[in-house]
Amino acid sequence: MIDIQMKKDNNLKRSGILMLVLGFVANHAMAQRGEIESQTYEIIKEKSIEFGTANRLFDKVQPVSADQSKTKVGYELIDPNLNIASPKLTPSVGVSSDEKERIDGPDILNNYIKLGAGNYSRFLGEAFVGARTSEDLAFTAQLKQLSAGSGPVDGKNSASANTDIKVGGKYIQSKYKVDASLDFNRKNYYFYGYKPQPERSTVNRDSIRQTVNQFGFSLGFENTDAEVAVDYSVKTSLNSLKDRYKASEIDWGTQLNASVPISESFYALLNADAYVSQRVDRLTYNRNLFRVSPTFKYVSDIFSVTFGLNAVNETDSELNINKTKAFPKVNLDVSPVAGIHVFANYNGDIIRNTLKSMLGENQWLGSNVLIVNTEKTYDISAGVKGEDPQGFNYEGKVSFAQYRNFYNFNNALADSTRFSIIYDPGKTKVMTLSAQVGYNLNDLFKTSLKVNFFDYKMDQSEYAWHRPDLTVNWFNALSISNKLFITSDFYILKGMKAKNFQSGIVQKLPVIADLNFKIDYLLTQNFSAFVAINNVFGKQYQRYQYYPQQGLNFIGGLSFSF
């Protein structure tokens, strides 16, 4: 077993589905922090000035769906992804940023300034400005500061601060779209996973401090001409990361998607990725990955079938790796009646891990941890999903997957306040059972319930440390009188175990049950008041061993729109 440090890769997303995933984003959206910071969110977002997109060939090759003339549900059913490919293990309150916009309509104001404060000496300052200089050109800028002057352990020794700066622009013509973004993120926090001493001065605060600076730039070009035969989009991004302990990473990635119709029912698709990165810590080494995935898709009135190949080449100068593997891909979707889909999938892949992605999942990682990729040898899944015009959605799915280099987090042997990654080089088998149901009532009320059950069969590792075997997430959003907006999120994580490698003691972590609320009230057209109440049960649960979370915490304030 090897200790490593990792994180997950973000895939290319289309603006057309951005508003669809609202109901289920809670289970995937947040990196672990010393507090539930992402539960403070703004009602008015950049999407307020999004342009409409033309019909695309990409859209034409999707599985046949229900009658499009009927009312569609406000979000889509998505596969549960609490696995090695998307191992965000800490759910949070679902982002309710869209709710007011989708209810109020086009008269909503785009720009805002927001100020708030709460217990644990919390402070929130945020500003957003969007400018649509013409019908086809728009710019946005956002600044956000969220901090807590104290925390659950030793006061200011568990403080935290997070700063985000984002600038973006979109330029859309009748035949193409260009978008670019620039962002900077700075996190400052402390390794407070120790047992407090009677005298606080015994802990050198500077010695447990961590600061992570991230910078990113992306540029995308997308065809929007529905008349052309070849449909495509390409996006390239450059990201850099540097922490307080002289670890750094530079990562450049480019993704290409293309679609070519061979006939009215048969399509050729191509997805390609290229990633070049350099990791600097105790050593300096290069890690590259190149993927090409050609597939063919046939669509009829009652079913669609996709078949192809995933060919992946990965290199690592430190581990002396240079290998290429191919994995078959098959997807079958049958719609016996309108609104019901029965599906089955078989696929495999090399899942790319980076320092940036792993710190996003667990910020308590130690220094000089090696990062390697994970091989998903195969993933076999099947299920049923559907929707109806009345607003109900549902999905049930079972998945059997096998991995090499399956990883899990645990406290390090040398220093239990830092985390290592326990890496299993053998064949790890993971079974996932998932079910979810949602309901949308005319944008006035939304609810979604999602349950995942996991069974891990480790090969050489003793246990899947800090991975839950059961997760439950229940999200709700309610609009009252077009002035009062309430969102809530309740989640459960169960079955997590951790080990102290110094004492050899295995600890079963208590079940996590967390309830959170966000309330927004429009005072006038320009002013609104908000309050976010997190961890209503007040339990200082440990998502990661020795790191209790804040108990009942809140933040409230005012927002001015213009």
GURO-292809 format. One record per residue: x, y, z of N, C-alpha, C in turn. Coordinates in steps of 0.1 Angstrom, whole numbers, plus 5000, padded with zeros to 4 digits. Layout:
XYZXYZXYZ
...
This chain:
500849885000500050005000500950125000
500450224993501250344991500350464996
500950565003500250685007500350784996
499150824992499150924981498151034984
498151134976497251254978496651284964
495251294964494651304951493451394951
492751414940491451484938490851454925
489651494923488951454912488951544901
488751494889488751574877487451634874
487351754869486151824865485951804850
484751764846484551734832483851854826
483951854812483351964805481851964806
481252074810479752084812479252184802
477952164798477352254789476452344797
476352474792475552574798474052534797
473652444788472352414786471752324797
472652254805472152174816472452234829
472952354830473452414842472252424852
471052464847469952484856469252364859
469552244852468852124854469252044866
470552064870471051974881470852034895
470052134896469852204909469452104920
468452024917467851934928468851834934
469851804926470751694931472151734932
472451864931473851904932474451894946
473551884956473951884970474851764973
474651654966475451534970476851534964
477251634956478551634949479251764950
478751864954479252004951480252054960
480551994972481352074981482551994985
483752064986484952014992484852025007
485551925014485451925029486152045034
485552115044486152235050485952215065
486552305073486352305087484952345091
484152395081482752435084482052425071
480652435072479852415060479752555054
480752595047480852735042479952755030
479852655021479152675009477652695011
477152695023475652705025475252845025
476052935023475653075021475753105006
474653135000474753154986473753264981
473953314969473253434965472153394956
471053474957469853444949470053484934
470853584931471053634918472453604913
472453524902473753474898473953504883
475153464878475553494865474553444854
473853344858472953284848471853384844
471753484852470653584848470853644835
472053654830472353714817472853614807
472553484809472953384799472153404786
472853374775472153374762471553244759
470553244751469953124746470853054736
470752924735471652854725470752794714
471352774703470752714692470652564694
469652504686469552364687470852304681
471352204688472652144685472551994680
473451954672473451814669473651724681
474451774691474551704703473251674710
472351774709470951754715470251644707
470451644694469651554686469951404688
471051374693471451234695471251184709
470551254717470251204730469151104729
468951014740467950914740466550984738
465650904732464350964729463650984743
462951094744462351134757460851144755
460151184765458751204765458351314756
457051334754456451434745456951574749
457751634740458351764744457351874745
456151854740455051954741454551964755
454751864763454251864777455251934786
454751974797455652044807456851954811
458052014811459251944815459551974829
460251884836460651904849461851994850
462052064860463052164861464452114863
464651984865466051934866465951784861
467151734857467251604852467651504863
467351374860467851274869469351244865
470251234874471651214871472051094879
473051024874473650904880474250944893
474050864904474750884916476250864914
477150954918478550944915479450944927
478950884938479850884950480750764948
481650774939482550664937483950714934
484850634930486250674928486350784917
485450784908485550884897485051024902
484251024912483751144917483551134932
484651134940484551094954484351204963
483351294960483051404969482151334980
482751324992482151245002481351325012
481351455011480651545021479651625014
478351585015477251665009477051795017
476451885011476152015017474752055013
474352175018473052225013473052244998
471952204992471852224977471952374974
472652404963472752544959471352594954
470852694961469452744958469552874950
470652904944470853024937469853054926
469352944920468552964908467052994912
466752964924465252964928464553094925
465153204930464453334929464453374914
465553354907465553394893464453314885
464353184888463453114880461953144883
461753204895460353234899460053374895
460953464897460753604894460653644879
461453574871461353614857462453714853
462253784841463253864836463453994843
462654044852462854174858463854174869
464354054872465254044883466554124881
467154184891468354264890469554184890
470554204882471654124880472754154890
473054274894474154314902473754324916
474654284925474354294939475654314948
475354364960476354364970475754304983
476554214989475954135000476954145012
476354165024477154165036476454085047
477154005054476553925065477553895076
477053845087477853805098477153705106
477853635115477253525123478153485135
477753375141478553325153479853265147
480653235156482053195153482853305146
482353435149482953545143483053535127
481953495122481853475107481553605100
482153625089481953735080481753695066
480753755059480553735045480453865038
481253885028481153995019481253945005
480353994997480253944983479654054974
480254064962479754154951479754084938
478754114930478654054917478154174907
478854174896478554274886478454204872
477454224865477254174851476954284842
477554284830477354384820477154324807
475954354801475654304787475854424778
477054434772477354554764476654554751
476254434746475454424734474654304734
473854274723473054154723473854024723
475154034719475953914718477153914727
477354004736478554014744478154054758
478653974768478453994782479653964790
479754044801480854024810480354004825
481053934833480653924847481953934856
481753974868482853984878482253954892
482953874900482453844913483553834923
483353884935484253884946483553834958
484153734965483453684977484553654987
484253695000485053665011484253605022
484553485026483853415037484853365047
484653415060485653375070485053345083
485753275092485253245105486453275114
486353365124487453405132487753305143
486853205145487153095155486452975150
486652865156486152735152485852645163
485652515161485152425171486252375181
487552405177488652355186489552475188
489852505201490952605204490752735198
489452785197489152915192489752945179
490653055178491153095166492152995159
492552895166493352785160492552695150
491252715150490452645140489652745131
490252865130489652965122489852935107
489153005098489252975084488853095076
489353105064489053215055489153165041
488153215033488153175019487853295010
488653325000488553434991488353384977
487353434969487153394955487053524947
487753524936487653634926487453564912
486353604905486053544892485653654882
486253634870485953724859485653644847
484553674840484253594828483553674817
483553614806482853684794482353584784
481353614777480753534766480453614754
480753554743480553624730479853524721
478553554717477853454709477353514696
477653444685477253474672476253374667
475653384656474653284651475353154648
476653144646477253014643478252964653
478653054663479553004672479453084685
480053024696480053094709481553084714
481953194720483253194727483053234741
483653164751483553214765484953194771
485253284781486453284788486253314802
487153264811486953294825488353304832
488453374842489653394850489253394865
489953304873489553294887490753274896
490553324908491553314918490953274931
491453174938490953134951492053114961
491853164973492753164984492053104996
492652995002492052935014493152945025
492752985036493652985048492852915059
493552815065492952735076494052675084
493652595094494552545104494352395106
495452315108495352175112494952165127
493752165130493252175144492952035149
493251925142492951795146493751745158
493951815168494751775180493951785192
494451735203493751745216494151875223
493251965225493652095231494352075245
495352155248496052155260495452265270
495752255283495252355292495652495289
496952505284497452635280497452645265
496652735259496652745244497952785238
498752845246500052895241500952775237
500652655242501552535239501452505224
500452545217500352515203500852635195
501852615187502352715178501452735166
500652845167499652865157500152865142
501352925141501952935128502352805122
502652705131503152575126501952485121
500752525124499552445120498752515109
499252625104498552705094498852645080
497852655072497952615058497252725049
497952755038497352845029497552785015
496452785007496452724994495952834984
496752864974496352964964496252894951
495052924944494752854932494452964921
494952944909494653044898494252954886
493253004879492752934867492353024856
492552974844492153044832491552944822
490452974816489852884806489352954794
489352894783488852954770488152844762
486852874758486052774751485552824738
485452734728484852774715483852664712
482652704708481652604705480852644693
480552544685479752564673478252574677
477552674673476152684676475252684663
475752654652475052654639474452514638
473152504639472452374638472352324624
472752404614472652354600473952284596
475052294602476252234598476252084601
476952014593477051864595477851824607
478951894609479851854621479551954632
479151894643478951974655480151954665
480652064671481852044679481952154690
482752124700483152224710484452184715
485252294719486652264724486852364735
487452314746487752404757489152374762
489952474766491252454771491352544784
492052484794492152554807493552534813
493952634820495252624827495052664841
495552574850495352584865496652574872
496852654882498052644890497652644905
498452574913498152564927499452574935
499452644946500652644955500152664969
500852574978500452584992501552645001
501352655014502352715023503552635025
503452505021504652415024505352385011
505352475002506052474989505652364980
504552314981503952224971503252304961
503352264948502752334937502352234926
501552284917501052204906500652294895
501052264883500652334871499952234862
498752264857497952164850497252234838
497452174826496852234814496052124808
494752144805493952044799493052104788
492852014778492052054766491051944764
489851974761488751874758488051914745
487851804737487151824724485951724724
484851784720483651694717483151724703
482851624695482351634682481351534678
480451574669479351484665479151504650
479051384643478851384628477651294625
476551344619475451254615475851174603
475651044604475950954592474550934585
473550924592472150914587471250984597
469950984594468951044603468950974617
469350854618469350774630470650734636
471750754628473050704631474050814632
474850814643475750924645477150874649
478150944645479550924650479951034660
480450994671480751094682482251074685
482851184689484251174693484451264705
485051214716485451284728486951264729
487651374731489151364733489551454744
490551414752491151494763492651484762
493251594766494751594767495051684779
495851624789496251684801497751674803
498351794805499751804808499951874821
500651804831500851864844502251844849
502651934858503851924865503651944880
504151844888503951844902505251874909
505351974918506552004926506251994940
507051914947507051904962508451864966
508551754973509951714976510651684963
509951634953510551604940509751684930
510251694917509551754906509351644896
508151624891507851524881506651564873
506551504861505551534851504551424850
503251454849502251364848501351404836
501151314826500351354815499351244812
498251274806497151184802496551224790
496351134780495751164767494651054765
493451104762492351014761491551044748
491250934740490350954728489250844729
488050894727486850804729485950814717
486250734706485250734695484150644697
482950684695481750604697480750624685
479850534684478750544674477450524682
476450594677475150604684473950584673
473150494677471950464669470650504677
469750584671468550624678467350584670
466450524677465150494671464050554680
462750524676461650584684461550524698
462050404700461850344713463150314720
464350314713465550284720466750354713
467850364721469050414715470250324720
471250304712472350224716473650304712
474550304722475850364719476950264722
477950254713479050164715480350224710
481450204717482650254712483850214721
484850294723486050264729486650374737
487250354748487950454756489450414755
490250484748491650454747492450564754
493250524764493850624773495350594775
496150694773497650684776497950774787
498750724797499150794809500650784811
501250894815502750884818502950954831
504050904838504450964851505950944852
506651064852508151054852508650994865
507951024876508450974889508250824891
507050774886506850634888507250554876
507850624866508350554854507150484847
506050554845504850494839504650554825
504450464815504050504802503250384796
501950394798501150284794499850324787
499350244778498150274771497150154773
495950194776494850084778493650134771
492850024767491550054760490449984767
489350054768488149994775486950014766
486149904765484949914757483849994764
482950054756481850134761480650094754
479550054762478250024756477250084765
476250144758475150204765473850174758
472850124765471550084759470450154767
469550234760468450304766467250264759
466250204766464950164760463850244766
462950294758461850374763460550304758
460050204766458850134761457650214760
457550314769456450414769457050554772
456250654768456750794770457050824784
458250874787458550914800459250814809
459450684804460050584811461250524803
462450514810463650464803464250354812
464550244805465250134811466650134804
467650134812469050154807470050054813
471050034805472149944809473450004804
474549994811475850054807476949954810
478049964802479249894805480349984800
481350014809482450104805483550094814
484750144811485950154819486750274815
487650314824488450434821489650444830
490550544827491550584836491050714843
490950714856490450834862491550914867
491651034863492751124865492651194879
493751184886493751254900494851354900
494651474906495551574907495651624921
496651704924496751764937495651864940
495251934930494152034931492851954935
492551854928491251774930491251714944
492451654948492451594961492351684972
492951804972492851904982491451954983
490751954971489351994971488451904979
488851774979488051674986488451665001
489651675004490151675018491251765019
490951885025492051985027493051955038
492851845046493751815057494851725053
495151715040496251625035497551685039
498551595042499851625045500751665033
502051675036502951715025503551595018
504151625007504951524999504151394997
502951404993502151284990502151264975
502451134972502451104957501051094952
500851134940499551124933499651034921
498750944920498650854908497150844904
496950794892495650784887494950654891
493650644890492950524893492350464881
492550334880491950264868490650204872
489650244865488250174866488250064855
488549944860488649834850487349804843
486249814850484949804844483849854854
482749894848481649944856480349894848
479649804854478449754849477249804857
476349864850475149924857473949914849
472749914856471449904850470449964859
469350014853468350074861467150124853
466350194859465150254853464950394858
464550484849464250624853463150674845
462550784850461350834843460950964849
459951024842459351154846457951154840
457151244846455751264841455451414840
454451454833454151594831453751664844
453351584854452951644867454151684876
455351654872456551704879457251594887
456851474886457551364893458751314885
459851284892460951214886461451104895
462051004890462550894898463650824890
464450754898465450664892465950564902
466150444897466750334905467850274897
468950244904470150194897470950104905
471550004899472549914906473849914897
474949924904476249924897477249834903
477949764895479049674900480349724892
481349774900482549824894483749764901
484849764893486149714898487249824895
488049844905489049944904490449894908
491449954902492849934907493250074911
494050084922494450204928493350274935
492350194940491250254947491850314960
491350434964491950504975490950544985
491450574997490650625008491550705017
490950795025491650885033491750825048
492950845054493050815068494150905074
494050915087495150995095496450935092
497451015090498850965087499450905100
500450815097501150755108502050845116
502750935109503751025116503051135123
501851185118501151305123499651285121
498951245131497551215130496651345126
497251465127496451585123496551605108
497351535101497451535087496851405081
496351405069495851285063496651235051
496751105050497351035039496250975031
496650925019495750845011496250695011
495350605015495750465015495250415002
496250364995496050324981496150174979
495150114974495049964972495349934957
496549874955496949844941496249714936
495549644944494849524940493449554933
492649454932491349474926490249504937
489749624937488749664946487449664939
486449594945485149584939484149674947
483349744940482349834947480949814941
480049784950478649774945477949894950
477149954942476350074945474850054942
474050064952472550074950472050214952
471350264943470950404945469450424940
468750514947467350544944467150694946
466450754938466150894940464750924934
464151024940462851064935462751214937
462051284928461951434929460551474924
460251594929458951654925459051804924
458451854913458552004910457152054908
456752144916455352204915455452344909
455452364896455352494890456452594895
457652544898458652634903458352694917
457252654923456952704936457452614947
457552484944458052394954458852284947
460052254952460852144947461352064958
461351934956461951844966462551724959
463651674965464351554959464951474970
464751344970465251254980466151154973
467351134978468351044971469050964982
469050834979469650734989470650654981
471850634987472950554981473450454991
473550334987474150224995475450174988
476550164996477850114990478349994997
478849904990479549784996480949774989
481949784998483349784993484049654996
484649594986485449464988486849504985
487549544995488949584993489849454991
490949474984491849364981492949364992
493849464992494949465002494749565013
493949665011493649755022492749685033
492949725045492149675056490649715055
490449835051489049885051489050015042
487850045037487650175029487550285039
488650335045488650435055487850565051
487050605060486350735059485350735047
485050625041484050615031482750565037
481550635035480350585041479750465033
478950385040478250275033476750315030
476350435036474950475033474950635033
474350695023474150835023472750865019
472150965026470851005023470851155022
470151215012470151355010468751395006
468151485013466751535011466851685009
466551734997466551874994465151934992
464952054996463652114994463852264991
463052324982463052464979461552514978
461252614985459852664986459852814984
458952864975458753004973457353044978
457353154986456053204992455853344988
454753374982454353504978455353584970
456253514963457253584955458153674963
458153664976459053744985459853664994
459353554998460053465008460453335001
461753305003462253184996463053105007
462652975008463252885018463852765011
465052735015465652605010466152535023
466052395022466552315033467252195027
468152145035468852025031469151935043
468751815043468951715053469751605048
470851565054471651455049472151365061
472351245057472951135066474051075060
475151055067476250965063476550865074
476650735070476750635080477750525075
478450465085479250355082480750385080
481150505084482550545082483450495094
484650445090485550395100486950465098
487650485109488950545108489950465117
491250475115492250405123493350495127
493750485139494950555144496050455143
496950475133498050385130499050375141
499150475149500050475160499650385171
498350385175497850295185497250165180
496950165167496250045160494750045163
494250145169492750145173491950185161
490950105158489950135147488750195154
488350305149487250385154486050395144
484850355148483750375140483150505143
483150595133482650735135481150735136
480650815145479250825147478550865134
477250825133476450865122476351015121
476451065109476351215107474851235102
474151325109472851365105472851525107
472651585095472751735095471551795088
471051905094469851975088470252125087
469952175075470352315073469252395066
469152525068468152605062468752735056
468152785046468552915040467252985037
467053105043465853185041466253325035
465553365024465753495018464353565018
464353695022463153765021463353905014
462553935004462654054996461954165004
462754265009462254375016461654475006
462454514996462054604985462554544972
462354614961462954564949464454554949
465054644957466554644957467154574970
466454564981466954514993466354384996
467154285001466654165007467454125019
466854045028467553995040467653845039
468653795044468853645044469453595057
469253475059469853405071470053255067
471253205070471553065068471853005081
471052895084471252825097471752685094
472952655098473552525095473752435107
473752305105473852215116472852235127
471552235124470552265133470552175145
470952055144471051955155472151995165
473152075160474152115169475252015172
475351905164476251805167477651835161
478651825168480051855163480551725157
479951675147480251545141481651555134
482251435132483551435126483451365113
483451445102483551385089484851315087
485951375092487251315092487751305107
488351195110488651175124489551285130
489251325142489851435150489551575145
488651585135488251715130486751735132
486351775144484951805147484551925139
483251925134482752035127482152135136
481852255132481152355140479852305144
479352335156478052305160477052395153
475952425159474952515153475652645150
475552675137476152805133475152875123
475353005122474453085114475153205108
474553255098475053385092473853455086
473753585089472653665083473153795079
472353865070472753995065471754045055
472254145048471454215038472154215024
471354215014471854225000471154334993
471954414985471454524978471654494963
470554494955470654464941470454594933
471154604921471154724913471354684898
